C-alpha cells in the first residue's frame, strides 16, 4: 500500500465554514450518526450544501477496466469528463482546508492520491467539543510500529512533523467466491478506516462520490462519523444496505436513508455479463 507522498499535518481554515453538521440523536451517552446514500450521478451532488464535507474517501471507476467496467465508457474523453465534473463538485462541497483521498491502481499495489482544499487553521480544534477530540485521538502504533508517527492533527504548536509513513501493508480484498462484494471493485476496509481516523473527528461528515459497495460509508458509521454516498448503479443498493445495517433495529440512534434519483441506472448485471463473455472468448 503506497501513499502518493509523505503527509504532513493538515487542518481546517474556518470553523464557520463547517456549517453543515446534521443534528444527531442522543441515545444515552452516545450520539447517533446520519448516513445518506443517493443513487444518481455524482456529477450533480445537489443534496449537499456548500463546504459541508470534511473528508472524501473514494475509488473512482477505472477507464473500461476489463473485470470491473468493460466497455462502460464510449471514449477516454467521456471518462475524463466524468472525473473533471465530479472534481468540480467536490471543490464546492468540501470545506476549506479539508482532504480528498482517491484510491487508485489495482491488484497487488494501491496508491492513495491526497488533495487538500486550501490551508488548515488549527484553532478549529479548540472550538470542538473536547469529548469529540479525545475520542478522535490516534494510537501512533496503528500507523507506525516504530512509534515515531504523530496524530495528523498534532501540529497546534506549529512544528513540522511527518504524520504517518509512506507505506502501509494492508491485505487487499481477495476475489473469492461468495463474498458480499463479489464482482465489485472494492478496496479494503482498513484503507478507509485509517484515512477516516487520520483526517476527521467524531461527528464529522465523510463523502464517497463513487460509493460502490459502500465500504467508506460502513467504516464511517463504525467510527461514529456521518456519511454521504453517491452511486449511479441501483443494483448495488442491497449490498450497501447490508453493510450499513439498513432496516436493522439498533439502540445506537444511527439513521440510514436512501434516495433514488431519475439519473440512477441498472448496471451491474450487464457489466458482469460482458465480463463473462470476454472470459469465455479468452478461454476458447
C-alpha positions as CSV (number, residue, x, y, z in Angstrom):
1,X,0.0,0.0,0.0
2,X,1.7,3.2,-1.1
3,X,0.7,6.8,-0.4
4,X,1.3,9.3,-3.2
5,X,3.5,11.4,-1.0
6,X,4.5,11.9,2.6
7,X,1.6,13.5,4.6
8,X,2.3,16.5,6.8
9,X,-0.1,17.6,9.5
10,X,-3.2,19.2,7.9
11,X,-6.1,21.2,9.2
12,X,-9.1,23.4,8.5
13,X,-9.3,27.1,7.9
14,X,-12.5,28.4,9.4
15,X,-14.8,26.8,12.0
16,X,-17.7,28.8,10.5
17,X,-17.2,27.2,7.1
18,X,-18.2,23.9,8.5
19,X,-21.8,24.9,8.7
20,X,-23.4,21.6,7.9
21,X,-23.3,19.2,10.9
22,X,-26.6,17.4,10.8
23,X,-28.5,17.3,14.1
24,X,-27.8,14.0,15.8
25,X,-29.9,12.0,18.1
26,X,-28.6,11.3,21.6
27,X,-29.2,7.8,22.9
28,X,-27.9,7.6,26.4
29,X,-24.3,9.0,26.3
30,X,-23.9,8.1,22.6
31,X,-24.6,10.5,19.8
32,X,-26.2,8.9,16.7
33,X,-24.9,9.4,13.2
34,X,-26.6,10.1,9.9
35,X,-25.9,8.1,6.7
36,X,-27.5,9.3,3.4
37,X,-27.0,7.3,0.1
38,X,-28.1,8.9,-3.1
39,X,-28.5,6.8,-6.2
40,X,-27.6,9.1,-9.0
41,X,-24.7,10.6,-10.9
42,X,-22.1,12.3,-8.7
43,X,-21.7,15.0,-11.4
44,X,-24.6,16.6,-9.5
45,X,-24.4,16.4,-5.7
46,X,-27.2,19.0,-5.2
47,X,-28.3,17.4,-2.0
48,X,-25.0,18.6,-0.3
49,X,-24.6,22.2,0.8
50,X,-21.5,24.2,0.0
51,X,-18.5,23.3,2.2
52,X,-20.4,20.6,4.1
53,X,-17.9,17.7,3.8
54,X,-14.9,17.2,6.0
55,X,-13.3,14.2,4.1
56,X,-13.7,12.4,0.8
57,X,-12.6,8.8,0.5
58,X,-13.3,7.2,-2.8
59,X,-12.1,5.0,-5.6
60,X,-13.2,6.3,-9.0
61,X,-14.1,3.9,-11.8
62,X,-11.1,2.9,-13.9
63,X,-11.4,3.5,-17.7
64,X,-13.0,0.4,-19.1
65,X,-11.2,-1.9,-16.7
66,X,-11.9,-5.4,-18.2
67,X,-13.1,-7.1,-14.9
68,X,-15.0,-4.1,-13.5
69,X,-16.2,-1.7,-16.1
70,X,-15.8,-3.3,-19.5
71,X,-16.9,-1.0,-22.4
72,X,-18.5,1.3,-19.8
73,X,-17.1,4.5,-21.3
74,X,-17.5,5.1,-25.1
75,X,-14.3,7.2,-25.2
76,X,-11.5,8.2,-22.9
77,X,-12.7,11.8,-23.1
78,X,-16.1,10.7,-21.6
79,X,-14.1,9.2,-18.7
80,X,-12.1,12.3,-18.2
81,X,-15.2,14.5,-18.3
82,X,-16.7,12.4,-15.5
83,X,-13.6,12.8,-13.3
84,X,-13.3,16.5,-14.0
85,X,-17.0,17.1,-13.4
86,X,-17.0,15.2,-10.1
87,X,-13.8,17.1,-9.0
88,X,-15.6,20.4,-9.6
89,X,-18.5,19.3,-7.4
90,X,-16.0,18.2,-4.7
91,X,-14.4,21.6,-4.8
92,X,-17.8,23.0,-4.0
93,X,-18.9,20.7,-1.2
94,X,-15.6,20.1,0.6
95,X,-14.9,22.5,3.5
96,X,-11.9,24.8,3.5
97,X,-8.7,23.1,4.5
98,X,-10.1,19.6,4.2
99,X,-9.0,16.5,2.4
100,X,-9.9,14.4,-0.6
101,X,-8.4,10.9,-0.9
102,X,-8.5,8.8,-4.1
103,X,-7.7,5.2,-4.0
104,X,-6.2,4.2,-7.4
105,X,-4.3,1.4,-9.2
106,X,-5.3,-2.2,-8.6
107,X,-4.5,-5.8,-7.5
108,X,-1.2,-6.0,-5.5
109,X,-0.4,-2.3,-5.1
110,X,-2.9,0.5,-4.4
111,X,-1.9,4.2,-4.3
112,X,-3.7,7.0,-2.4
113,X,-3.7,10.4,-4.0
114,X,-4.3,13.1,-1.4
115,X,-5.5,16.6,-2.1
116,X,-6.2,19.4,0.3
117,X,-8.5,22.4,-0.3
118,X,-6.6,25.4,1.0
119,X,-5.0,25.7,4.4
120,X,-5.9,24.3,7.8
121,X,-6.5,26.6,10.8
122,X,-5.6,24.6,13.8
123,X,-7.6,26.9,16.1
124,X,-10.6,25.0,14.8
125,X,-9.7,22.1,17.0
126,X,-10.0,24.2,20.1
127,X,-13.6,25.0,19.2
128,X,-14.7,21.4,19.0
129,X,-16.3,19.5,22.0
130,X,-13.3,18.1,23.9
131,X,-15.1,14.7,24.2
132,X,-15.1,14.5,20.4
133,X,-11.4,15.5,20.2
134,X,-10.5,12.9,22.8
135,X,-12.4,10.1,21.1
136,X,-10.7,11.1,17.8
137,X,-7.2,10.6,19.2
138,X,-5.0,8.2,17.2
139,X,-2.7,5.5,18.6
140,X,0.6,6.1,16.8
141,X,1.3,2.3,16.8
142,X,-1.7,1.8,14.4
143,X,0.3,3.5,11.6
144,X,3.9,3.2,12.6
145,X,5.3,0.2,14.5
146,X,8.3,2.3,15.5
147,X,6.1,4.6,17.5
148,X,7.5,7.7,15.7
149,X,4.3,8.9,14.0
150,X,2.1,11.6,15.4
151,X,-1.6,12.4,15.0
152,X,-2.2,14.1,11.7
153,X,-3.8,16.9,13.7
154,X,-0.9,17.2,16.1
155,X,0.6,20.5,14.9
156,X,-1.0,23.0,17.2
157,X,2.4,24.2,18.4
158,X,3.4,24.8,14.7
159,X,6.1,22.1,14.4
160,X,6.6,20.4,11.1
161,X,6.3,16.6,11.6
162,X,5.8,13.6,9.3
163,X,2.4,12.4,10.3
164,X,2.5,8.8,9.0
165,X,4.8,6.6,7.0
166,X,4.5,6.5,3.2
167,X,3.8,2.8,3.0
168,X,1.0,0.7,4.6
169,X,0.9,-3.0,4.3
170,X,-2.7,-4.0,4.1
171,X,-4.2,-7.2,2.7
172,X,-6.3,-6.4,-0.4
173,X,-9.9,-7.6,-1.0
174,X,-9.5,-11.1,-2.4
175,X,-11.6,-12.1,-5.4
176,X,-13.1,-15.1,-3.5
177,X,-16.4,-16.6,-4.5
178,X,-19.5,-15.8,-2.4
179,X,-18.2,-12.7,-0.7
180,X,-20.6,-9.8,-0.4
181,X,-18.6,-7.6,-2.9
182,X,-18.2,-10.4,-5.5
183,X,-17.9,-8.8,-8.9
184,X,-17.3,-5.3,-7.4
185,X,-14.1,-3.4,-7.3
186,X,-14.0,-2.9,-3.6
187,X,-11.0,-1.6,-1.6
188,X,-10.1,-2.9,1.9
189,X,-12.0,-1.5,4.9
190,X,-8.6,-0.8,6.5
191,X,-7.7,1.8,4.0
192,X,-10.9,3.8,4.7
193,X,-10.5,3.2,8.4
194,X,-7.1,4.7,8.5
195,X,-8.0,7.7,6.4
196,X,-11.2,8.5,8.3
197,X,-9.3,8.3,11.6
198,X,-6.4,10.4,10.3
199,X,-8.4,13.2,8.7
200,X,-11.7,13.6,10.7
201,X,-13.1,14.0,14.2
202,X,-16.0,12.1,15.6
203,X,-19.3,13.5,14.3
204,X,-17.9,15.0,11.1
205,X,-19.0,14.3,7.5
206,X,-17.4,11.8,5.2
207,X,-18.3,11.5,1.5
208,X,-17.8,8.9,-1.2
209,X,-19.0,10.1,-4.6
210,X,-18.4,6.6,-6.1
211,X,-19.8,4.6,-3.2
212,X,-19.7,1.2,-4.9
213,X,-20.4,-1.4,-2.3
214,X,-20.4,1.1,0.5
215,X,-17.0,0.4,2.1
216,X,-16.3,4.1,3.1
217,X,-19.9,4.6,4.4
218,X,-19.7,1.4,6.5
219,X,-16.4,2.4,8.1
220,X,-17.5,6.0,8.7
221,X,-20.6,4.6,10.5
222,X,-18.5,2.3,12.7
223,X,-16.2,5.2,13.6
224,X,-19.1,7.5,14.5
225,X,-18.8,9.8,11.6
226,X,-21.7,10.8,9.4
227,X,-21.5,9.5,5.8
228,X,-22.8,10.6,2.4
229,X,-22.6,8.5,-0.7
230,X,-23.4,8.7,-4.4
231,X,-23.7,5.6,-6.5
232,X,-25.1,5.5,-10.0
233,X,-25.9,1.8,-10.0
234,X,-29.2,0.9,-8.3
235,X,-28.3,-2.7,-8.3
236,X,-25.8,-2.1,-5.5
237,X,-28.4,-0.9,-3.1
238,X,-28.9,-4.3,-1.3
239,X,-25.2,-4.6,-0.7
240,X,-24.9,-1.0,0.6
241,X,-28.0,-1.6,2.8
242,X,-26.5,-4.7,4.3
243,X,-23.2,-3.0,5.0
244,X,-24.9,-0.1,6.7
245,X,-27.4,-2.3,8.7
246,X,-30.4,-0.8,6.9
247,X,-33.7,-1.9,8.4
248,X,-32.0,-3.4,11.4
249,X,-33.2,-2.5,14.8
250,X,-30.4,-0.9,16.9
251,X,-30.1,1.2,20.0
252,X,-27.4,3.4,18.5
253,X,-29.6,6.2,17.2
254,X,-27.9,6.0,13.8
255,X,-30.1,6.9,10.8
256,X,-29.7,5.4,7.3
257,X,-31.6,6.9,4.4
258,X,-31.7,6.1,0.7
259,X,-32.7,8.5,-2.2
260,X,-33.2,7.2,-5.7
261,X,-32.9,9.9,-8.4
262,X,-34.1,9.7,-12.0
263,X,-30.5,9.6,-13.3
264,X,-29.7,6.3,-11.5
265,X,-29.2,3.3,-13.7
266,X,-29.1,-0.5,-13.5
267,X,-25.6,-1.6,-14.5
268,X,-24.1,-4.5,-12.5
269,X,-25.9,-7.3,-14.2
270,X,-25.0,-6.1,-17.7
271,X,-21.4,-5.4,-16.7
272,X,-21.0,-8.9,-15.3
273,X,-22.5,-10.4,-18.4
274,X,-19.9,-8.6,-20.6
275,X,-17.1,-9.8,-18.3
276,X,-18.2,-13.5,-18.6
277,X,-18.5,-13.1,-22.4
278,X,-14.9,-11.8,-22.6
279,X,-13.6,-14.6,-20.2
280,X,-15.4,-17.2,-22.4
281,X,-13.8,-15.8,-25.5
282,X,-10.3,-15.7,-23.9
283,X,-10.7,-19.3,-22.7
284,X,-11.7,-20.6,-26.1
